Amino acid sequence: MANNIKRISKYLSFILRHRPEAIGLTLDANGWASVEELISKTSKYELTPELIATVVETNDKQRFRLSADGRKIRANQGHSIAIDLDLVPIEPPEQLFHGTAVRFLSNIQKDGLQKMKLHHVHLAESEAVARNVGSRYGKPVVLTIAARQMHQDGFQFYKTANNVWLVEHVPYEYIAER
């Protein structure tokens, strides 16, 4: 069952963050999809409202959110499609962390952190979380971001429902390598 939950979570990430059109799913402007429509258009898995709720509740990264009535679902962040997450700018802590792989450092030193195909650069409050993220891409390295200074210099930060910090980009002068 746990393996199936993980596969469904990856499937939902793909559909809700990147390719809803792969199954003909409609997302509203804020990224919400009807659970009923998601179930009816998914042939790869036998989804039920209860199974979807289990995936949402047990996802270790809290990638998804159900509406209060349980009738809609959306990904909390990480979209490569145009979505308005309706986030409000918030003052960040003194520092935040970004996990990446050593092989990307030369590009980061040249261009800073770029959002690439996503809407924002993702940052974490925890060095351990950042290291875990970086390990997905190779030998990990954790970068320390002078978030408060960036904020004071006019950069806007947002915090998602699952505690991921978002910013448009991070110029290299705000980055310290650990």
Sequence and secondary structure as in RCSB ss.txt:
>XXXX:A:sequence
MANNIKRISKYLSFILRHRPEAIGLTLDANGWASVEELISKTSKYELTPELIATVVETNDKQRFRLSADGRKIRA
NQGHSIAIDLDLVPIEPPEQLFHGTAVRFLSNIQKDGLQKMKLHHVHLAESEAVARNVGSRYGKPVVLTIAARQM
HQDGFQFYKTANNVWLVEHVPYEYIAER
>XXXX:A:secstr
 HHHHHHHHHHHHIIIII GGGTT    TTS EEHHHHHHH  SS   HHHHHHHHHH TT  EEE TTSSEEEE
SS  SS            S EEEEEEGGGHHHHHHH B  TTSSSEEEBS HHHHHHHHHTTSSEEEEEE HHHH
HHTT  EEE TTS EEES B GGGEEE 
